[in-house]
């Protein structure tokens, strides 16, 4: 079999896998979360196994501890979040009133400088643009929500995901060994090397970025609560989760947090600046300490590529697509770099001059 035929087979397999994911996107959510949990805790299970513990017992203890902590956190913070969601909603009209007061001088100046027809055209254009943006955002969110939970709903996530996580974590090493036995022998070493790089990249994202988001959520929640922001816990957790999106997540969190602070504190600029300072502190901590220490350069993805991957994943596969977007982007980055290296060493790049030079 020629090299071109092998490449065609691999491309066909990748296309078929993408098509299968598209058709099964409604039922993927519990499996994606279960795989993520299993991958996250596999090093800990390996360590307990090396200490002499049975893999099954180690898996059961790890997942039992994880779910107890997760459920305990939800039980503790859910009542607080309910109250803070109501509080945040009540502050929105106040914020709109402040914005109108702030923009009054500008609107008065525009009325003086522009004719009535021009002002009407500007209002109509702004209304159309705002309506388009709102429609796109609401449709995107609705697609994400319905795409991930339309079939099995949240109940499937609660019932199926723990089973998936348990069996995958227990059989992780056996599965890896079995898949390794399926590799084509002439390319096994090359594939193993690329899989090793993919594992490093995914570890940098799944374990590293998850740790960054968790630390930032705690920092923002504690800082905003101490600053006196009524919805501090809610905004802090949301800001930590949005930290996975480069730049945009930080900007959206800052705008929402400071906007709510303006609505709550009115003219108390010291309190407003303290809230803004919490976000600046969190962003500085992320940029200069958390990301370099916990993630480093292992992911190797451009921020623009990350943003594109999340938008594309959400558009194609809903909530499941958002969850798998960055891991898929990280894997794609490794494979693209490998393909580019192969191209730069091939006759397609060097032309006919490579072979004579190699013979010399």
Number of C-alpha atoms within 10 A of each C-alpha: 5 7 8 9 10 11 11 12 12 12 12 12 12 12 12 12 11 12 12 11 17 15 11 12 20 20 20 22 28 26 20 19 20 23 20 20 22 25 20 18 17 20 12 14 25 18 13 17 16 11 9 9 14 14 20 16 13 20 27 17 12 19 18 14 11 14 12 11 12 12 10 12 11 12 11 11 12 13 10 13 18 11 13 19 16 11 15 20 12 14 19 16 12 17 18 13 12 16 14 13 11 11 12 12 11 12 13 10 11 14 13 10 11 11 11 12 9 13 15 12 12 12 12 12 12 12 12 12 12 12 12 12 12 12 12 12 12 12 13 16 16 14 19 22 16 15 24 26 23 13 12 16 17 13 11 15 20 11 12 16 19 21 14 19 23 21 16 22 31 22 16 19 14 12 13 10 11 11 10 14 11 9 13 10 11 8 9 13 12 12 15 13 11 15 15 12 17 22 17 14 23 23 20 23 23 18 17 22 21 20 17 23 22 14 18 26 24 17 21 27 24 16 22 26 18 15 19 16 26 20 25 25 24 25 26 25 21 19 28 24 19 20 24 20 16 15 15 14 17 20 17 14 22 21 13 15 25 20 21 27 28 23 22 23 14 14 10 11 12 10 19 23 15 19 28 19 17 22 26 14 15 21 20 12 16 19 12 10 14 21 18 13 13 19 22 15 12 19 25 14 16 11 13 11 15 19 19 15 21 21 16 15 22 24 18 18 25 26 26 26 27 20 18 19 21 25 22 15 20 25 18 14 19 20 16 12 11 14 11 12 11 13 13 12 11 13 13 11 12 12 9 10 10 14 12 8 8 7 6 5
